Amino acid sequence: MPEIFEGYKDSWRDYLQHFNSCAGVNGWSDRDKCEFLAVRLGGQAQQFYVDLPDMTKLDFYSLTNAFANHFEPEAQASVIRAQLRGRVRKSGESLSALGASIRREVRRAYLGLSSSAQDQLACDFLIDALPDREFRVLIRRFRPQTLEEAMTVAIELDAIEKTEGMVRSGRSVSSVGTNLGGGNLHDVTPNLELSQRLERIEAQLSYLMNSGNSPYRPNMQPSVSMHPPGYHPFRPPGPTCWNCGMVGHMRAQCPSPLKPANQFAGQGN
C-alpha cells in the first residue's frame, strides 16, 4: 500500500511517483487509483480532497492535476528556489544528507527542467551550501558536472580534512588516498611519529657533519683526514693518482716527478 500524503510538508511529485509504483505492482485501473488515493490522504491533503468536485474525484488525471496545482504551485517553487540559494550546510549535517535534501528541493522547484539540468543545478547548489570558501574552490577545481560527482569529491576531501585534523591534534595516522573520476587527488598524510624521528635523525647528521667529535669515530682527531688531498664528500672522487696522491688524474698523467713504480705494486694505476 502507498504511504499517506499529508500536504505541504511532503513533495507531491515524489509521492505521486511512489503511488504510481504501488498501483503498477497491484495492477490498479485509473478508477482503482482514484479510490485508493482517497483513502491514503491525511491532514491538509485530506481537507483539500473533500472540497473537490465529484467529477474531479472520479478522473485520475484531473485529480492528480488538481493536487499538483495546489501543492506544487509556482509561488511555492519560487520560495523553494530562494531557500536553495540561501542554503548552508548545518552543523553536524552529513554531506549525504545535504545532497539528498538539495536533490529533493531542486526537483520541486524546477519541475519544467530536464533531469540533467536539475542535476547540474543540484551540483551547483551543493557546492554553494558548503560554508568553507577554500573547500568550495577546491571542489570546483575538479569541475564536477553532476550532483554525484560533486558529492564524491566533497566526501573524499572532507575525509582528508578530518584526517589532517587528527594529525594536527597529535594523533598518529596512516594515509588517505583518493582517485576521482574528474581528476586525480592523492594526499598522503605523514605519520607524526615518523616525522619526529626524521627530524631527530637530521639533527644528528648535522651534528656529525659539523663536529669532529663523532661517536662513530672515537679515536679520530678532527684535524686528521683519512682521504687524499682534494677529496670532497659531496663530489664524485674520480681517479686518484698513486704518484702524488691527488684526485682527478692518473699516475701516467701526473705532472709531479714519478716515484719508483715498485712503490705502487698491486695498485693498478
C-alpha positions as CSV (number, residue, x, y, z in Angstrom):
1,M,0.0,0.0,0.0
2,P,1.2,3.6,-0.7
3,E,2.3,5.8,2.2
4,I,-0.1,8.6,3.4
5,F,0.2,12.0,1.7
6,E,-0.4,14.8,4.2
7,G,0.1,18.0,2.1
8,Y,2.7,20.7,2.0
9,K,5.3,19.0,4.2
10,D,5.6,16.3,1.6
11,S,6.6,16.5,-2.1
12,W,3.5,15.8,-4.2
13,R,5.8,14.9,-7.2
14,D,7.7,12.3,-5.2
15,Y,4.5,11.0,-3.6
16,L,2.8,10.5,-7.0
17,Q,5.8,8.5,-8.3
18,H,5.6,6.3,-5.2
19,F,1.8,5.9,-5.6
20,N,2.0,5.0,-9.3
21,S,4.7,2.4,-8.5
22,C,2.4,0.8,-6.0
23,A,-0.5,1.0,-8.5
24,G,1.6,-0.8,-11.1
25,V,2.6,-3.6,-8.7
26,N,-1.1,-4.1,-7.8
27,G,-2.5,-3.7,-11.3
28,W,-4.9,-0.9,-10.4
29,S,-7.0,0.7,-13.0
30,D,-7.5,4.5,-13.1
31,R,-10.7,4.1,-11.2
32,D,-8.9,2.0,-8.6
33,K,-6.2,4.7,-8.3
34,C,-8.9,7.3,-7.5
35,E,-10.4,5.2,-4.8
36,F,-7.0,4.2,-3.2
37,L,-5.7,7.8,-3.3
38,A,-8.8,9.0,-1.5
39,V,-8.0,6.7,1.5
40,R,-4.3,7.4,1.5
41,L,-4.7,11.2,2.3
42,G,-4.3,12.9,5.6
43,G,-4.2,16.4,7.1
44,Q,-4.2,19.3,4.6
45,A,-4.4,16.9,1.7
46,Q,-7.5,15.2,3.0
47,Q,-9.2,18.5,3.6
48,F,-8.3,19.6,0.0
49,Y,-9.8,16.4,-1.4
50,V,-13.1,16.8,0.4
51,D,-13.6,20.2,-1.3
52,L,-13.0,19.0,-4.8
53,P,-15.9,18.4,-7.3
54,D,-17.2,14.9,-7.6
55,M,-16.3,14.7,-11.3
56,T,-12.6,15.5,-10.5
57,K,-12.5,12.8,-7.8
58,L,-13.6,10.2,-10.4
59,D,-10.9,11.1,-13.0
60,F,-7.4,10.2,-12.0
61,Y,-5.7,12.6,-14.5
62,S,-7.9,15.6,-13.3
63,L,-7.5,14.5,-9.6
64,T,-3.6,14.4,-9.8
65,N,-3.5,17.7,-11.7
66,A,-5.6,19.4,-9.0
67,F,-3.2,18.1,-6.4
68,A,-0.2,19.3,-8.4
69,N,-1.6,22.8,-8.9
70,H,-2.4,23.1,-5.3
71,F,0.6,21.5,-3.6
72,E,3.3,22.4,-6.1
73,P,2.3,25.9,-7.3
74,E,4.7,28.2,-9.0
75,A,4.7,30.5,-6.0
76,Q,5.8,27.6,-3.8
77,A,8.5,26.8,-6.3
78,S,9.8,30.4,-6.1
79,V,10.0,30.1,-2.3
80,I,12.0,26.8,-2.6
81,R,14.4,28.4,-5.1
82,A,15.0,31.3,-2.7
83,Q,15.7,28.8,0.1
84,L,18.1,26.8,-2.1
85,R,20.1,30.0,-2.9
86,G,20.5,30.6,0.8
87,R,21.0,27.0,1.8
88,V,24.0,26.4,4.1
89,R,25.2,23.2,5.4
90,K,24.1,22.9,9.0
91,S,26.3,22.0,11.9
92,G,26.5,18.2,12.2
93,E,24.7,17.7,8.9
94,S,26.4,14.9,6.8
95,L,27.3,15.6,3.2
96,S,25.0,12.7,2.1
97,A,22.0,14.2,3.9
98,L,22.8,17.6,2.4
99,G,23.0,16.2,-1.1
100,A,19.7,14.3,-0.7
101,S,17.9,17.3,0.6
102,I,19.1,19.5,-2.2
103,R,18.2,17.0,-4.9
104,R,14.7,16.7,-3.5
105,E,14.2,20.5,-3.3
106,V,15.6,21.1,-6.8
107,R,13.0,18.6,-8.2
108,R,10.3,20.5,-6.5
109,A,11.5,24.0,-7.5
110,Y,12.3,23.2,-11.2
111,L,9.6,20.9,-12.4
112,G,9.9,22.0,-16.0
113,L,13.6,21.3,-16.4
114,S,15.1,18.0,-17.7
115,S,16.7,15.7,-15.2
116,S,20.2,16.5,-16.5
117,A,19.5,20.2,-16.0
118,Q,18.1,19.6,-12.5
119,D,21.3,17.5,-11.7
120,Q,23.6,20.4,-12.8
121,L,21.6,22.9,-10.6
122,A,21.8,20.5,-7.7
123,C,25.5,20.2,-8.2
124,D,25.9,24.0,-8.0
125,F,23.6,24.4,-5.0
126,L,25.5,21.7,-3.1
127,I,28.9,23.4,-3.6
128,D,27.4,26.8,-2.7
129,A,25.9,25.3,0.5
130,L,29.4,24.5,1.9
131,P,30.5,27.2,4.4
132,D,34.2,26.9,3.8
133,R,35.3,29.0,0.9
134,E,38.6,27.1,0.3
135,F,36.7,23.9,0.4
136,R,34.3,25.2,-2.3
137,V,37.2,26.4,-4.5
138,L,39.0,23.1,-4.2
139,I,35.8,21.2,-5.3
140,R,35.2,23.5,-8.2
141,R,38.7,22.8,-9.5
142,F,37.6,19.2,-10.3
143,R,34.8,20.7,-12.4
144,P,32.0,18.3,-11.3
145,Q,29.1,18.2,-13.8
146,T,26.6,16.2,-11.7
147,L,25.5,16.1,-8.1
148,E,27.0,12.6,-7.7
149,E,30.4,13.9,-8.9
150,A,30.3,16.8,-6.6
151,M,29.3,14.5,-3.7
152,T,32.2,12.2,-4.4
153,V,34.7,15.0,-4.4
154,A,33.3,16.6,-1.3
155,I,33.1,13.4,0.7
156,E,36.7,12.5,-0.2
157,L,38.0,16.0,0.7
158,D,36.0,16.0,3.9
159,A,37.6,12.7,4.9
160,I,41.1,14.1,4.2
161,E,40.3,17.3,6.2
162,K,39.3,15.2,9.2
163,T,42.4,13.1,8.9
164,E,44.6,16.2,8.7
165,G,42.8,17.5,11.8
166,M,43.8,14.3,13.6
167,V,47.4,14.8,12.7
168,R,47.3,18.4,13.9
169,S,45.8,17.2,17.2
170,G,48.8,14.9,17.7
171,R,47.4,11.6,16.8
172,S,49.3,9.2,14.5
173,V,47.5,8.3,11.4
174,S,48.4,6.4,8.2
175,S,47.4,7.7,4.8
176,V,44.4,8.7,2.9
177,G,44.3,8.3,-0.9
178,T,41.6,9.2,-3.4
179,N,41.1,8.5,-7.0
180,L,38.4,10.7,-8.5
181,G,36.8,10.4,-11.9
182,G,37.0,14.1,-12.9
183,G,40.6,14.4,-11.7
184,N,43.2,12.8,-9.5
185,L,43.8,13.8,-6.0
186,H,46.3,11.9,-3.9
187,D,47.2,13.1,-0.5
188,V,49.4,11.0,1.8
189,T,49.3,12.3,5.4
190,P,52.6,11.8,7.1
191,N,52.9,9.7,10.2
192,L,53.6,12.1,13.0
193,E,55.9,9.7,14.9
194,L,57.9,9.1,11.7
195,S,58.2,12.8,11.0
196,Q,59.6,13.4,14.5
197,R,62.1,10.6,14.1
198,L,63.3,12.0,10.8
199,E,63.8,15.4,12.4
200,R,65.9,13.8,15.1
201,I,68.0,11.9,12.5
202,E,68.6,15.1,10.5
203,A,69.7,16.9,13.7
204,Q,72.1,14.0,14.4
205,L,73.5,14.1,10.9
206,S,74.0,17.8,11.1
207,Y,75.9,17.4,14.3
208,L,78.2,14.7,12.9
209,M,78.9,16.7,9.8
210,N,79.9,19.9,11.7
211,S,81.7,18.3,14.6
212,G,84.9,16.3,14.8
213,N,83.7,14.5,18.0
214,S,81.7,11.8,16.2
215,P,80.6,9.0,18.4
216,Y,81.2,6.6,15.5
217,R,84.9,7.6,15.2
218,P,86.1,7.9,18.8
219,N,89.8,7.6,18.1
220,M,90.0,10.1,15.3
221,Q,91.1,13.7,15.8
222,P,89.2,16.5,14.0
223,S,92.4,17.6,12.2
224,V,93.3,14.2,10.8
225,S,91.9,13.2,7.4
226,M,91.8,9.6,6.0
227,H,91.2,10.9,2.5
228,P,93.7,12.0,-0.1
229,P,94.2,15.7,-0.8
230,G,91.4,17.2,-2.9
231,Y,88.7,14.8,-1.6
232,H,85.2,16.3,-1.1
233,P,82.4,14.3,0.5
234,F,79.7,15.7,-1.9
235,R,81.6,15.3,-5.1
236,P,82.4,12.1,-7.1
237,P,86.0,11.3,-6.2
238,G,87.2,10.4,-9.7
239,P,90.6,8.7,-10.2
240,T,93.3,9.1,-7.6
241,C,96.9,9.5,-8.7
242,W,99.1,7.0,-6.9
243,N,102.2,9.1,-7.7
244,C,101.2,12.3,-5.9
245,G,98.0,11.3,-4.2
246,M,95.8,14.0,-5.8
247,V,92.3,13.3,-7.1
248,G,91.4,14.0,-10.8
249,H,94.1,12.3,-12.8
250,M,96.0,9.0,-13.1
251,R,99.7,8.3,-12.4
252,A,100.6,8.3,-16.2
253,Q,99.3,12.0,-16.5
254,C,100.8,13.2,-13.2
255,P,102.7,16.5,-13.5
256,S,104.9,15.6,-10.5
257,P,108.1,13.7,-10.8
258,L,107.4,10.0,-11.0
259,K,108.2,7.9,-8.0
260,P,109.6,4.3,-8.3
261,A,107.0,2.0,-9.8
262,N,107.6,-0.8,-7.3
263,Q,106.3,1.5,-4.6
264,F,102.7,1.1,-6.1
265,A,102.9,-2.6,-7.0
266,G,99.5,-4.2,-7.0
267,Q,97.5,-0.9,-7.0
268,G,96.8,-1.0,-10.8
269,N,97.2,2.7,-11.5
